[in-house]
């Protein structure tokens, strides 16, 4: 997944993470948007997932939180595997 944050924002410092949900809203997997310090305002994250071909999913980008508290939803989009 490719992402871009506002200028001056570092996803590592802000605990930004990406969640993949199935069509029922159940979490399939997640990973940090930036796995290292000072990644800057844009990048790409590989998210390992066992998705079913032709199934609908949703990617959600969260900030200022963690995988449990979630934080603030910044972006979301639907896609098909």
mmCIF file of the N, C-alpha and C atoms, coordinates in Angstrom:
data_MODEL
# 
_entry.id   MODEL 
# 
loop_
_atom_site.group_PDB 
_atom_site.id 
_atom_site.type_symbol 
_atom_site.label_atom_id 
_atom_site.label_alt_id 
_atom_site.label_comp_id 
_atom_site.label_asym_id 
_atom_site.label_entity_id 
_atom_site.label_seq_id 
_atom_site.pdbx_PDB_ins_code 
_atom_site.Cartn_x 
_atom_site.Cartn_y 
_atom_site.Cartn_z 
_atom_site.occupancy 
_atom_site.B_iso_or_equiv 
_atom_site.pdbx_formal_charge 
_atom_site.auth_seq_id 
_atom_site.auth_comp_id 
_atom_site.auth_asym_id 
_atom_site.auth_atom_id 
_atom_site.pdbx_PDB_model_num 
ATOM 1   N N  . UNK A 1 1  ? 0.843   -1.161  0.000  1.00 0.00 ? 1  UNK A N  1 
ATOM 2   C CA . UNK A 1 1  ? 0.000   0.000   0.000  1.00 0.00 ? 1  UNK A CA 1 
ATOM 3   C C  . UNK A 1 1  ? 0.895   1.232   0.000  1.00 0.00 ? 1  UNK A C  1 
ATOM 4   N N  . UNK A 1 2  ? 0.601   2.167   -0.889 1.00 0.00 ? 2  UNK A N  1 
ATOM 5   C CA . UNK A 1 2  ? 1.338   3.428   -0.939 1.00 0.00 ? 2  UNK A CA 1 
ATOM 6   C C  . UNK A 1 2  ? 0.554   4.483   -0.178 1.00 0.00 ? 2  UNK A C  1 
ATOM 7   N N  . UNK A 1 3  ? 1.247   5.296   0.597  1.00 0.00 ? 3  UNK A N  1 
ATOM 8   C CA . UNK A 1 3  ? 0.582   6.316   1.413  1.00 0.00 ? 3  UNK A CA 1 
ATOM 9   C C  . UNK A 1 3  ? 1.360   7.621   1.356  1.00 0.00 ? 3  UNK A C  1 
ATOM 10  N N  . UNK A 1 4  ? 0.673   8.724   1.683  1.00 0.00 ? 4  UNK A N  1 
ATOM 11  C CA . UNK A 1 4  ? 1.302   10.034  1.775  1.00 0.00 ? 4  UNK A CA 1 
ATOM 12  C C  . UNK A 1 4  ? 0.686   10.770  2.960  1.00 0.00 ? 4  UNK A C  1 
ATOM 13  N N  . UNK A 1 5  ? 1.529   11.280  3.838  1.00 0.00 ? 5  UNK A N  1 
ATOM 14  C CA . UNK A 1 5  ? 1.075   12.015  5.030  1.00 0.00 ? 5  UNK A CA 1 
ATOM 15  C C  . UNK A 1 5  ? 1.244   13.515  4.778  1.00 0.00 ? 5  UNK A C  1 
ATOM 16  N N  . UNK A 1 6  ? 0.564   14.353  5.559  1.00 0.00 ? 6  UNK A N  1 
ATOM 17  C CA . UNK A 1 6  ? 0.744   15.806  5.418  1.00 0.00 ? 6  UNK A CA 1 
ATOM 18  C C  . UNK A 1 6  ? 2.207   16.206  5.650  1.00 0.00 ? 6  UNK A C  1 
ATOM 19  N N  . UNK A 1 7  ? 2.611   17.300  5.047  1.00 0.00 ? 7  UNK A N  1 
ATOM 20  C CA . UNK A 1 7  ? 3.976   17.801  5.160  1.00 0.00 ? 7  UNK A CA 1 
ATOM 21  C C  . UNK A 1 7  ? 4.373   17.961  6.631  1.00 0.00 ? 7  UNK A C  1 
ATOM 22  N N  . UNK A 1 8  ? 5.569   17.493  6.963  1.00 0.00 ? 8  UNK A N  1 
ATOM 23  C CA . UNK A 1 8  ? 6.079   17.624  8.319  1.00 0.00 ? 8  UNK A CA 1 
ATOM 24  C C  . UNK A 1 8  ? 5.632   16.522  9.268  1.00 0.00 ? 8  UNK A C  1 
ATOM 25  N N  . UNK A 1 9  ? 4.764   15.645  8.835  1.00 0.00 ? 9  UNK A N  1 
ATOM 26  C CA . UNK A 1 9  ? 4.265   14.568  9.691  1.00 0.00 ? 9  UNK A CA 1 
ATOM 27  C C  . UNK A 1 9  ? 5.073   13.293  9.441  1.00 0.00 ? 9  UNK A C  1 
ATOM 28  N N  . UNK A 1 10 ? 5.477   12.632  10.492 1.00 0.00 ? 10 UNK A N  1 
ATOM 29  C CA . UNK A 1 10 ? 6.212   11.374  10.391 1.00 0.00 ? 10 UNK A CA 1 
ATOM 30  C C  . UNK A 1 10 ? 5.330   10.258  10.935 1.00 0.00 ? 10 UNK A C  1 
ATOM 31  N N  . UNK A 1 11 ? 4.876   9.338   10.095 1.00 0.00 ? 11 UNK A N  1 
ATOM 32  C CA . UNK A 1 11 ? 4.000   8.259   10.540 1.00 0.00 ? 11 UNK A CA 1 
ATOM 33  C C  . UNK A 1 11 ? 4.591   7.401   11.663 1.00 0.00 ? 11 UNK A C  1 
ATOM 34  N N  . UNK A 1 12 ? 5.912   7.309   11.720 1.00 0.00 ? 12 UNK A N  1 
ATOM 35  C CA . UNK A 1 12 ? 6.554   6.530   12.783 1.00 0.00 ? 12 UNK A CA 1 
ATOM 36  C C  . UNK A 1 12 ? 6.309   7.178   14.143 1.00 0.00 ? 12 UNK A C  1 
ATOM 37  N N  . UNK A 1 13 ? 6.516   8.493   14.212 1.00 0.00 ? 13 UNK A N  1 
ATOM 38  C CA . UNK A 1 13 ? 6.322   9.221   15.466 1.00 0.00 ? 13 UNK A CA 1 
ATOM 39  C C  . UNK A 1 13 ? 4.859   9.295   15.880 1.00 0.00 ? 13 UNK A C  1 
ATOM 40  N N  . UNK A 1 14 ? 3.972   9.175   14.910 1.00 0.00 ? 14 UNK A N  1 
ATOM 41  C CA . UNK A 1 14 ? 2.534   9.315   15.176 1.00 0.00 ? 14 UNK A CA 1 
ATOM 42  C C  . UNK A 1 14 ? 1.819   7.977   15.351 1.00 0.00 ? 14 UNK A C  1 
ATOM 43  N N  . UNK A 1 15 ? 2.543   6.895   15.357 1.00 0.00 ? 15 UNK A N  1 
ATOM 44  C CA . UNK A 1 15 ? 1.974   5.561   15.537 1.00 0.00 ? 15 UNK A CA 1 
ATOM 45  C C  . UNK A 1 15 ? 0.911   5.263   14.483 1.00 0.00 ? 15 UNK A C  1 
ATOM 46  N N  . UNK A 1 16 ? 1.205   5.595   13.232 1.00 0.00 ? 16 UNK A N  1 
ATOM 47  C CA . UNK A 1 16 ? 0.270   5.330   12.139 1.00 0.00 ? 16 UNK A CA 1 
ATOM 48  C C  . UNK A 1 16 ? 0.338   3.859   11.739 1.00 0.00 ? 16 UNK A C  1 
ATOM 49  N N  . UNK A 1 17 ? -0.806  3.300   11.415 1.00 0.00 ? 17 UNK A N  1 
ATOM 50  C CA . UNK A 1 17 ? -0.853  1.898   11.015 1.00 0.00 ? 17 UNK A CA 1 
ATOM 51  C C  . UNK A 1 17 ? -1.972  1.669   10.015 1.00 0.00 ? 17 UNK A C  1 
ATOM 52  N N  . UNK A 1 18 ? -1.894  0.561   9.301  1.00 0.00 ? 18 UNK A N  1 
ATOM 53  C CA . UNK A 1 18 ? -2.841  0.228   8.248  1.00 0.00 ? 18 UNK A CA 1 
ATOM 54  C C  . UNK A 1 18 ? -3.527  -1.083  8.598  1.00 0.00 ? 18 UNK A C  1 
ATOM 55  N N  . UNK A 1 19 ? -4.836  -1.074  8.495  1.00 0.00 ? 19 UNK A N  1 
ATOM 56  C CA . UNK A 1 19 ? -5.647  -2.253  8.810  1.00 0.00 ? 19 UNK A CA 1 
ATOM 57  C C  . UNK A 1 19 ? -6.379  -2.702  7.542  1.00 0.00 ? 19 UNK A C  1 
ATOM 58  N N  . UNK A 1 20 ? -6.447  -4.009  7.327  1.00 0.00 ? 20 UNK A N  1 
ATOM 59  C CA . UNK A 1 20 ? -7.235  -4.579  6.237  1.00 0.00 ? 20 UNK A CA 1 
ATOM 60  C C  . UNK A 1 20 ? -8.411  -5.314  6.867  1.00 0.00 ? 20 UNK A C  1 
ATOM 61  N N  . UNK A 1 21 ? -9.622  -4.995  6.410  1.00 0.00 ? 21 UNK A N  1 
ATOM 62  C CA . UNK A 1 21 ? -10.837 -5.625  6.917  1.00 0.00 ? 21 UNK A CA 1 
ATOM 63  C C  . UNK A 1 21 ? -11.548 -6.355  5.790  1.00 0.00 ? 21 UNK A C  1 
ATOM 64  N N  . UNK A 1 22 ? -12.287 -7.416  6.151  1.00 0.00 ? 22 UNK A N  1 
ATOM 65  C CA . UNK A 1 22 ? -13.118 -8.082  5.156  1.00 0.00 ? 22 UNK A CA 1 
ATOM 66  C C  . UNK A 1 22 ? -14.409 -7.293  4.975  1.00 0.00 ? 22 UNK A C  1 
ATOM 67  N N  . UNK A 1 23 ? -15.293 -7.739  4.128  1.00 0.00 ? 23 UNK A N  1 
ATOM 68  C CA . UNK A 1 23 ? -16.513 -6.978  3.831  1.00 0.00 ? 23 UNK A CA 1 
ATOM 69  C C  . UNK A 1 23 ? -17.449 -6.847  5.021  1.00 0.00 ? 23 UNK A C  1 
ATOM 70  N N  . UNK A 1 24 ? -17.249 -7.681  6.055  1.00 0.00 ? 24 UNK A N  1 
ATOM 71  C CA . UNK A 1 24 ? -18.057 -7.613  7.274  1.00 0.00 ? 24 UNK A CA 1 
ATOM 72  C C  . UNK A 1 24 ? -17.438 -6.732  8.348  1.00 0.00 ? 24 UNK A C  1 
ATOM 73  N N  . UNK A 1 25 ? -16.302 -6.113  8.042  1.00 0.00 ? 25 UNK A N  1 
ATOM 74  C CA . UNK A 1 25 ? -15.637 -5.238  9.004  1.00 0.00 ? 25 UNK A CA 1 
ATOM 75  C C  . UNK A 1 25 ? -14.727 -5.966  9.978  1.00 0.00 ? 25 UNK A C  1 
ATOM 76  N N  . UNK A 1 26 ? -14.476 -7.255  9.737  1.00 0.00 ? 26 UNK A N  1 
ATOM 77  C CA . UNK A 1 26 ? -13.579 -8.030  10.609 1.00 0.00 ? 26 UNK A CA 1 
ATOM 78  C C  . UNK A 1 26 ? -12.136 -7.839  10.138 1.00 0.00 ? 26 UNK A C  1 
ATOM 79  N N  . UNK A 1 27 ? -11.240 -7.555  11.091 1.00 0.00 ? 27 UNK A N  1 
ATOM 80  C CA . UNK A 1 27 ? -9.831  -7.368  10.754 1.00 0.00 ? 27 UNK A CA 1 
ATOM 81  C C  . UNK A 1 27 ? -9.235  -8.652  10.199 1.00 0.00 ? 27 UNK A C  1 
ATOM 82  N N  . UNK A 1 28 ? -8.585  -8.521  9.040  1.00 0.00 ? 28 UNK A N  1 
ATOM 83  C CA . UNK A 1 28 ? -7.881  -9.632  8.418  1.00 0.00 ? 28 UNK A CA 1 
ATOM 84  C C  . UNK A 1 28 ? -6.414  -9.588  8.826  1.00 0.00 ? 28 UNK A C  1 
ATOM 85  N N  . UNK A 1 29 ? -5.841  -8.380  8.788  1.00 0.00 ? 29 UNK A N  1 
ATOM 86  C CA . UNK A 1 29 ? -4.445  -8.183  9.174  1.00 0.00 ? 29 UNK A CA 1 
ATOM 87  C C  . UNK A 1 29 ? -4.187  -6.694  9.387  1.00 0.00 ? 29 UNK A C  1 
ATOM 88  N N  . UNK A 1 30 ? -2.989  -6.357  9.825  1.00 0.00 ? 30 UNK A N  1 
ATOM 89  C CA . UNK A 1 30 ? -2.586  -4.970  10.028 1.00 0.00 ? 30 UNK A CA 1 
ATOM 90  C C  . UNK A 1 30 ? -1.069  -4.908  10.018 1.00 0.00 ? 30 UNK A C  1 
ATOM 91  N N  . UNK A 1 31 ? -0.537  -3.683  9.861  1.00 0.00 ? 31 UNK A N  1 
ATOM 92  C CA . UNK A 1 31 ? 0.897   -3.451  10.011 1.00 0.00 ? 31 UNK A CA 1 
ATOM 93  C C  . UNK A 1 31 ? 1.131   -1.951  10.161 1.00 0.00 ? 31 UNK A C  1 
ATOM 94  N N  . UNK A 1 32 ? 2.281   -1.611  10.715 1.00 0.00 ? 32 UNK A N  1 
ATOM 95  C CA . UNK A 1 32 ? 2.640   -0.205  10.881 1.00 0.00 ? 32 UNK A CA 1 
ATOM 96  C C  . UNK A 1 32 ? 2.854   0.422   9.517  1.00 0.00 ? 32 UNK A C  1 
ATOM 97  N N  . UNK A 1 33 ? 2.450   1.672   9.353  1.00 0.00 ? 33 UNK A N  1 
ATOM 98  C CA . UNK A 1 33 ? 2.654   2.381   8.087  1.00 0.00 ? 33 UNK A CA 1 
ATOM 99  C C  . UNK A 1 33 ? 4.149   2.554   7.823  1.00 0.00 ? 33 UNK A C  1 
ATOM 100 N N  . UNK A 1 34 ? 4.898   2.805   8.876  1.00 0.00 ? 34 UNK A N  1 
ATOM 101 C CA . UNK A 1 34 ? 6.345   3.025   8.760  1.00 0.00 ? 34 UNK A CA 1 
ATOM 102 C C  . UNK A 1 34 ? 7.028   2.236   9.872  1.00 0.00 ? 34 UNK A C  1 
ATOM 103 N N  . UNK A 1 35 ? 7.846   1.305   9.497  1.00 0.00 ? 35 UNK A N  1 
ATOM 104 C CA . UNK A 1 35 ? 8.495   0.447   10.485 1.00 0.00 ? 35 UNK A CA 1 
ATOM 105 C C  . UNK A 1 35 ? 9.811   0.961   11.027 1.00 0.00 ? 35 UNK A C  1 
ATOM 106 N N  . UNK A 1 36 ? 10.226  2.148   10.601 1.00 0.00 ? 36 UNK A N  1 
ATOM 107 C CA . UNK A 1 36 ? 11.498  2.702   11.073 1.00 0.00 ? 36 UNK A CA 1 
ATOM 108 C C  . UNK A 1 36 ? 11.361  4.203   11.299 1.00 0.00 ? 36 UNK A C  1 
ATOM 109 N N  . UNK A 1 37 ? 12.282  4.754   12.063 1.00 0.00 ? 37 UNK A N  1 
ATOM 110 C CA . UNK A 1 37 ? 12.267  6.186   12.407 1.00 0.00 ? 37 UNK A CA 1 
ATOM 111 C C  . UNK A 1 37 ? 12.563  7.053   11.182 1.00 0.00 ? 37 UNK A C  1 
ATOM 112 N N  . UNK A 1 38 ? 11.957  8.216   11.127 1.00 0.00 ? 38 UNK A N  1 
ATOM 113 C CA . UNK A 1 38 ? 12.203  9.229   10.091 1.00 0.00 ? 38 UNK A CA 1 
ATOM 114 C C  . UNK A 1 38 ? 11.896  8.726   8.679  1.00 0.00 ? 38 UNK A C  1 
ATOM 115 N N  . UNK A 1 39 ? 10.722  8.176   8.489  1.00 0.00 ? 39 UNK A N  1 
ATOM 116 C CA . UNK A 1 39 ? 10.378  7.677   7.151  1.00 0.00 ? 39 UNK A CA 1 
ATOM 117 C C  . UNK A 1 39 ? 9.845   8.779   6.256  1.00 0.00 ? 39 UNK A C  1 
ATOM 118 N N  . UNK A 1 40 ? 9.567   9.954   6.800  1.00 0.00 ? 40 UNK A N  1 
ATOM 119 C CA . UNK A 1 40 ? 9.103   11.063  5.987  1.00 0.00 ? 40 UNK A CA 1 
ATOM 120 C C  . UNK A 1 40 ? 7.613   11.031  5.729  1.00 0.00 ? 40 UNK A C  1 
ATOM 121 N N  . UNK A 1 41 ? 7.168   11.866  4.806  1.00 0.00 ? 41 UNK A N  1 
ATOM 122 C CA . UNK A 1 41 ? 5.747   12.047  4.566  1.00 0.00 ? 41 UNK A CA 1 
ATOM 123 C C  . UNK A 1 41 ? 5.129   11.119  3.550  1.00 0.00 ? 41 UNK A C  1 
ATOM 124 N N  . UNK A 1 42 ? 5.917   10.225  2.952  1.00 0.00 ? 42 UNK A N  1 
ATOM 125 C CA . UNK A 1 42 ? 5.334   9.296   1.991  1.00 0.00 ? 42 UNK A CA 1 
ATOM 126 C C  . UNK A 1 42 ? 6.141   8.005   1.969  1.00 0.00 ? 42 UNK A C  1 
ATOM 127 N N  . UNK A 1 43 ? 5.505   6.950   1.502  1.00 0.00 ? 43 UNK A N  1 
ATOM 128 C CA . UNK A 1 43 ? 6.175   5.664   1.422  1.00 0.00 ? 43 UNK A CA 1 
ATOM 129 C C  . UNK A 1 43 ? 5.222   4.571   0.995  1.00 0.00 ? 43 UNK A C  1 
ATOM 130 N N  . UNK A 1 44 ? 5.714   3.367   1.047  1.00 0.00 ? 44 UNK A N  1 
ATOM 131 C CA . UNK A 1 44 ? 4.921   2.184   0.722  1.00 0.00 ? 44 UNK A CA 1 
ATOM 132 C C  . UNK A 1 44 ? 5.114   1.150   1.813  1.00 0.00 ? 44 UNK A C  1 
ATOM 133 N N  . UNK A 1 45 ? 4.067   0.416   2.092  1.00 0.00 ? 45 UNK A N  1 
ATOM 134 C CA . UNK A 1 45 ? 4.106   -0.622  3.111  1.00 0.00 ? 45 UNK A CA 1 
ATOM 135 C C  . UNK A 1 45 ? 3.587   -1.915  2.518  1.00 0.00 ? 45 UNK A C  1 
ATOM 136 N N  . UNK A 1 46 ? 4.371   -2.972  2.624  1.00 0.00 ? 46 UNK A N  1 
ATOM 137 C CA . UNK A 1 46 ? 3.909   -4.292  2.201  1.00 0.00 ? 46 UNK A CA 1 
ATOM 138 C C  . UNK A 1 46 ? 3.170   -4.925  3.374  1.00 0.00 ? 46 UNK A C  1 
ATOM 139 N N  . UNK A 1 47 ? 1.956   -5.367  3.127  1.00 0.00 ? 47 UNK A N  1 
ATOM 140 C CA . UNK A 1 47 ? 1.155   -5.973  4.175  1.00 0.00 ? 47 UNK A CA 1 
ATOM 141 C C  . UNK A 1 47 ? 0.852   -7.407  3.773  1.00 0.00 ? 47 UNK A C  1 
ATOM 142 N N  . UNK A 1 48 ? 1.370   -8.332  4.545  1.00 0.00 ? 48 UNK A N  1 
ATOM 143 C CA . UNK A 1 48 ? 1.160   -9.745  4.274  1.00 0.00 ? 48 UNK A CA 1 
ATOM 144 C C  . UNK A 1 48 ? -0.256  -10.147 4.675  1.00 0.00 ? 48 UNK A C  1 
ATOM 145 N N  . UNK A 1 49 ? -0.982  -10.742 3.726  1.00 0.00 ? 49 UNK A N  1 
ATOM 146 C CA . UNK A 1 49 ? -2.359  -11.150 4.016  1.00 0.00 ? 49 UNK A CA 1 
ATOM 147 C C  . UNK A 1 49 ? -2.737  -12.327 3.124  1.00 0.00 ? 49 UNK A C  1 
ATOM 148 N N  . UNK A 1 50 ? -3.551  -13.194 3.649  1.00 0.00 ? 50 UNK A N  1 
ATOM 149 C CA . UNK A 1 50 ? -4.075  -14.328 2.896  1.00 0.00 ? 50 UNK A CA 1 
ATOM 150 C C  . UNK A 1 50 ? -5.489  -13.954 2.451  1.00 0.00 ? 50 UNK A C  1 
ATOM 151 N N  . UNK A 1 51 ? -5.598  -13.295 1.297  1.00 0.00 ? 51 UNK A N  1 
ATOM 152 C CA . UNK A 1 51 ? -6.882  -12.802 0.812  1.00 0.00 ? 51 UNK A CA 1 
ATOM 153 C C  . UNK A 1 51 ? -7.472  -13.776 -0.203 1.00 0.00 ? 51 UNK A C  1 
ATOM 154 N N  . UNK A 1 52 ? -8.796  -13.823 -0.245 1.00 0.00 ? 52 UNK A N  1 
ATOM 155 C CA . UNK A 1 52 ? -9.498  -14.704 -1.178 1.00 0.00 ? 52 UNK A CA 1 
ATOM 156 C C  . UNK A 1 52 ? -9.701  -13.971 -2.502 1.00 0.00 ? 52 UNK A C  1 
ATOM 157 N N  . UNK A 1 53 ? -9.303  -14.603 -3.592 1.00 0.00 ? 53 UNK A N  1 
ATOM 158 C CA . UNK A 1 53 ? -9.431  -14.007 -4.910 1.00 0.00 ? 53 UNK A CA 1 
ATOM 159 C C  . UNK A 1 53 ? -10.887 -13.640 -5.197 1.00 0.00 ? 53 UNK A C  1 
ATOM 160 N N  . UNK A 1 54 ? -11.102 -12.403 -5.635 1.00 0.00 ? 54 UNK A N  1 
ATOM 161 C CA . UNK A 1 54 ? -12.433 -11.917 -5.966 1.00 0.00 ? 54 UNK A CA 1 
ATOM 162 C C  . UNK A 1 54 ? -13.222 -11.369 -4.794 1.00 0.00 ? 54 UNK A C  1 
ATOM 163 N N  . UNK A 1 55 ? -12.696 -11.515 -3.570 1.00 0.00 ? 55 UNK A N  1 
ATOM 164 C CA . UNK A 1 55 ? -13.405 -11.030 -2.379 1.00 0.00 ? 55 UNK A CA 1 
ATOM 165 C C  . UNK A 1 55 ? -13.158 -9.534  -2.192 1.00 0.00 ? 55 UNK A C  1 
ATOM 166 N N  . UNK A 1 56 ? -14.130 -8.862  -1.572 1.00 0.00 ? 56 UNK A N  1 
ATOM 167 C CA . UNK A 1 56 ? -14.036 -7.423  -1.309 1.00 0.00 ? 56 UNK A CA 1 
ATOM 168 C C  . UNK A 1 56 ? -13.405 -7.183  0.062  1.00 0.00 ? 56 UNK A C  1 
ATOM 169 N N  . UNK A 1 57 ? -12.517 -6.195  0.125  1.00 0.00 ? 57 UNK A N  1 
ATOM 170 C CA . UNK A 1 57 ? -11.846 -5.827  1.359  1.00 0.00 ? 57 UNK A CA 1 
ATOM 171 C C  . UNK A 1 57 ? -11.823 -4.309  1.480  1.00 0.00 ? 57 UNK A C  1 
ATOM 172 N N  . UNK A 1 58 ? -11.408 -3.838  2.641  1.00 0.00 ? 58 UNK A N  1 
ATOM 173 C CA . UNK A 1 58 ? -11.268 -2.406  2.882  1.00 0.00 ? 58 UNK A CA 1 
ATOM 174 C C  . UNK A 1 58 ? -9.939  -2.175  3.589  1.00 0.00 ? 58 UNK A C  1 
ATOM 175 N N  . UNK A 1 59 ? -9.202  -1.152  3.141  1.00 0.00 ? 59 UNK A N  1 
ATOM 176 C CA . UNK A 1 59 ? -7.966  -0.739  3.797  1.00 0.00 ? 59 UNK A CA 1 
ATOM 177 C C  . UNK A 1 59 ? -8.256  0.541   4.564  1.00 0.00 ? 59 UNK A C  1 
ATOM 178 N N  . UNK A 1 60 ? -7.819  0.595   5.818  1.00 0.00 ? 60 UNK A N  1 
ATOM 179 C CA . UNK A 1 60 ? -8.013  1.778   6.658  1.00 0.00 ? 60 UNK A CA 1 
ATOM 180 C C  . UNK A 1 60 ? -6.659  2.256   7.167  1.00 0.00 ? 60 UNK A C  1 
ATOM 181 N N  . UNK A 1 61 ? -6.422  3.561   7.091  1.00 0.00 ? 61 UNK A N  1 
ATOM 182 C CA . UNK A 1 61 ? -5.185  4.164   7.575  1.00 0.00 ? 61 UNK A CA 1 
ATOM 183 C C  . UNK A 1 61 ? -5.517  4.911   8.863  1.00 0.00 ? 61 UNK A C  1 
ATOM 184 N N  . UNK A 1 62 ? -4.902  4.485   9.977  1.00 0.00 ? 62 UNK A N  1 
ATOM 185 C CA . UNK A 1 62 ? -5.144  5.065   11.296 1.00 0.00 ? 62 UNK A CA 1 
ATOM 186 C C  . UNK A 1 62 ? -3.905  5.831   11.750 1.00 0.00 ? 62 UNK A C  1 
ATOM 187 N N  . UNK A 1 63 ? -4.098  6.879   12.550 1.00 0.00 ? 63 UNK A N  1 
ATOM 188 C CA . UNK A 1 63 ? -2.971  7.611   13.126 1.00 0.00 ? 63 UNK A CA 1 
ATOM 189 C C  . UNK A 1 63 ? -3.234  7.907   14.600 1.00 0.00 ? 63 UNK A C  1 
ATOM 190 N N  . UNK A 1 64 ? -2.160  8.286   15.289 1.00 0.00 ? 64 UNK A N  1 
ATOM 191 C CA . UNK A 1 64 ? -2.244  8.697   16.694 1.00 0.00 ? 64 UNK A CA 1 
ATOM 192 C C  . UNK A 1 64 ? -2.869  7.621   17.575 1.00 0.00 ? 64 UNK A C  1 
ATOM 193 N N  . UNK A 1 65 ? -2.481  6.387   17.363 1.00 0.00 ? 65 UNK A N  1 
ATOM 194 C CA . UNK A 1 65 ? -3.037  5.309   18.170 1.00 0.00 ? 65 UNK A CA 1 
ATOM 195 C C  . UNK A 1 65 ? -2.166  4.075   18.090 1.00 0.00 ? 65 UNK A C  1 
ATOM 196 N N  . UNK A 1 66 ? -2.806  2.972   18.094 1.00 0.00 ? 66 UNK A N  1 
ATOM 197 C CA . UNK A 1 66 ? -2.148  1.681   17.982 1.00 0.00 ? 66 UNK A CA 1 
ATOM 198 C C  . UNK A 1 66 ? -3.176  0.675   17.541 1.00 0.00 ? 66 UNK A C  1 
ATOM 199 N N  . UNK A 1 67 ? -2.770  -0.550  17.307 1.00 0.00 ? 67 UNK A N  1 
ATOM 200 C CA . UNK A 1 67 ? -3.680  -1.534  16.734 1.00 0.00 ? 67 UNK A CA 1 
ATOM 201 C C  . UNK A 1 67 ? -4.873  -1.853  17.630 1.00 0.00 ? 67 UNK A C  1 
ATOM 202 N N  . UNK A 1 68 ? -4.791  -1.538  18.925 1.00 0.00 ? 68 UNK A N  1 
ATOM 203 C CA . UNK A 1 68 ? -5.897  -1.810  19.838 1.00 0.00 ? 68 UNK A CA 1 
ATOM 204 C C  . UNK A 1 68 ? -6.770  -0.571  20.021 1.00 0.00 ? 68 UNK A C  1 
ATOM 205 N N  . UNK A 1 69 ? -6.150  0.587   20.295 1.00 0.00 ? 69 UNK A N  1 
ATOM 206 C CA . UNK A 1 69 ? -6.916  1.813   20.525 1.00 0.00 ? 69 UNK A CA 1 
ATOM 207 C C  . UNK A 1 69 ? -7.353  2.462   19.216 1.00 0.00 ? 69 UNK A C  1 
ATOM 208 N N  . UNK A 1 70 ? -6.833  1.984   18.120 1.00 0.00 ? 70 UNK A N  1 
ATOM 209 C CA . UNK A 1 70 ? -7.094  2.471   16.764 1.00 0.00 ? 70 UNK A CA 1 
ATOM 210 C C  . UNK A 1 70 ? -6.601  3.890   16.565 1.00 0.00 ? 70 UNK A C  1 
ATOM 211 N N  . UNK A 1 71 ? -7.077  4.880   17.277 1.00 0.00 ? 71 UNK A N  1 
ATOM 212 C CA . UNK A 1 71 ? -6.643  6.252   17.047 1.00 0.00 ? 71 UNK A CA 1 
ATOM 213 C C  . UNK A 1 71 ? -7.640  6.988   16.172 1.00 0.00 ? 71 UNK A C  1 
ATOM 214 N N  . UNK A 1 72 ? -7.113  7.727   15.195 1.00 0.00 ? 72 UNK A N  1 
ATOM 215 C CA . UNK A 1 72 ? -7.950  8.552   14.325 1.00 0.00 ? 72 UNK A CA 1 
ATOM 216 C C  . UNK A 1 72 ? -7.912  8.015   12.890 1.00 0.00 ? 72 UNK A C  1 
ATOM 217 N N  . UNK A 1 73 ? -9.082  7.747   12.320 1.00 0.00 ? 73 UNK A N  1 
ATOM 218 C CA . UNK A 1 73 ? -9.159  7.257   10.948 1.00 0.00 ? 73 UNK A CA 1 
ATOM 219 C C  . UNK A 1 73 ? -8.835  8.401   9.993  1.00 0.00 ? 73 UNK A C  1 
ATOM 220 N N  . UNK A 1 74 ? -7.822  8.203   9.153  1.00 0.00 ? 74 UNK A N  1 
ATOM 221 C CA . UNK A 1 74 ? -7.383  9.241   8.220  1.00 0.00 ? 74 UNK A CA 1 
ATOM 222 C C  . UNK A 1 74 ? -7.844  8.974   6.794  1.00 0.00 ? 74 UNK A C  1 
ATOM 223 N N  . UNK A 1 75 ? -7.914  7.703   6.399  1.00 0.00 ? 75 UNK A N  1 
ATOM 224 C CA . UNK A 1 75 ? -8.305  7.371   5.026  1.00 0.00 ? 75 UNK A CA 1 
ATOM 225 C C  . UNK A 1 75 ? -8.790  5.937   4.977  1.00 0.00 ? 75 UNK A C  1 
ATOM 226 N N  . UNK A 1 76 ? -9.640  5.660   4.006  1.00 0.00 ? 76 UNK A N  1 
ATOM 227 C CA . UNK A 1 76 ? -10.077 4.283   3.771  1.00 0.00 ? 76 UNK A CA 1 
ATOM 228 C C  . UNK A 1 76 ? -10.468 4.120   2.313  1.00 0.00 ? 76 UNK A C  1 
ATOM 229 N N  . UNK A 1 77 ? -10.300 2.903   1.817  1.00 0.00 ? 77 UNK A N  1 
ATOM 230 C CA . UNK A 1 77 ? -10.760 2.614   0.463  1.00 0.00 ? 77 UNK A CA 1 
ATOM 231 C C  . UNK A 1 77 ? -11.070 1.125   0.348  1.00 0.00 ? 77 UNK A C  1 
ATOM 232 N N  . UNK A 1 78 ? -12.010 0.821   -0.542 1.00 0.00 ? 78 UNK A N  1 
ATOM 233 C CA . UNK A 1 78 ? -12.398 -0.569  -0.794 1.00 0.00 ? 78 UNK A CA 1 
ATOM 234 C C  . UNK A 1 78 ? -11.575 -1.092  -1.967 1.00 0.00 ? 78 UNK A C  1 
ATOM 235 N N  . UNK A 1 79 ? -11.315 -2.402  -1.947 1.00 0.00 ? 79 UNK A N  1 
ATOM 236 C CA . UNK A 1 79 ? -10.609 -3.042  -3.064 1.00 0.00 ? 79 UNK A CA 1 
ATOM 237 C C  . UNK A 1 79 ? -11.017 -4.507  -3.133 1.00 0.00 ? 79 UNK A C  1 
ATOM 238 N N  . UNK A 1 80 ? -10.711 -5.134  -4.253 1.00 0.00 ? 80 UNK A N  1 
ATOM 239 C CA . UNK A 1 80 ? -10.989 -6.551  -4.451 1.00 0.00 ? 80 UNK A CA 1 
ATOM 240 C C  . UNK A 1 80 ? -9.691  -7.264  -4.691 1.00 0.00 ? 80 UNK A C  1 
ATOM 241 N N  . UNK A 1 81 ? -9.558  -8.431  -4.108 1.00 0.00 ? 81 UNK A N  1 
ATOM 242 C CA . UNK A 1 81 ? -8.317  -9.221  -4.256 1.00 0.00 ? 81 UNK A CA 1 
ATOM 243 C C  . UNK A 1 81 ? -8.329  -9.957  -5.582 1.00 0.00 ? 81 UNK A C  1 
# 
